[in-house]
Amino acid sequence: MADETLFESERRRSRTDIAAVFRSLATALENDGPVTLEDGPESVQVDPPESPLFEIEVERESGEMSLELELEWGENESSTAASTVAGNDDAVHSLGRFEIFRDRASEWRWRLVHRNGNIIATSGEGYTSKQNALKGMRSVMKNAPDAEVVSK
């Protein structure tokens, strides 16, 4: 079968923007969830296996330096290989990401972070397990997609 590029993004970005992409990838990998990559209206979602091949390469070529990070796995190793490829108006495009993390008291929490780095929402409470924090986060995602806004 011929090679097929499912998603590609190449443009100059600030170090802060690059760090935000890495944080999003790290969060998805830590949470055993799918990884979503997006650039404007284009996006792809993949689900790497528990232990993909991880390659780091630093090159100097013709006066230019490059740092390449690569995860590689067979399609049969993935829970859902290349499960979503979007680039049309029907695609759901999020400007935020959920993060699961441990707080200073070693309790699990979630937060919703805009891609500019601002925290939009938090769990408000710590959970004793990562699984319970994920359950609380998913409950918000499921139960409040069209929540009513009430002024008091």
Number of C-alpha atoms within 10 A of each C-alpha: 3 4 5 6 6 13 15 11 11 6 5 8 9 8 9 11 14 12 13 17 16 12 14 21 17 14 18 20 16 12 16 13 16 21 19 19 17 20 14 9 13 17 21 19 20 18 20 25 22 11 10 14 12 10 10 9 9 10 11 9 8 6 6 7 9 9 9 9 9 10 12 12 14 11 13 9 14 17 15 15 17 18 13 13 17 17 15 10 8 7 13 10 15 10 10 16 18 21 20 21 18 16 12 7 7 12 15 21 24 23 17 18 19 16 15 11 14 10 14 12 12 15 16 9 11 18 20 12 14 18 13 14 22 19 13 17 20 13 11 13 12 10 9 10 8 8 8 7 6 5 4 3
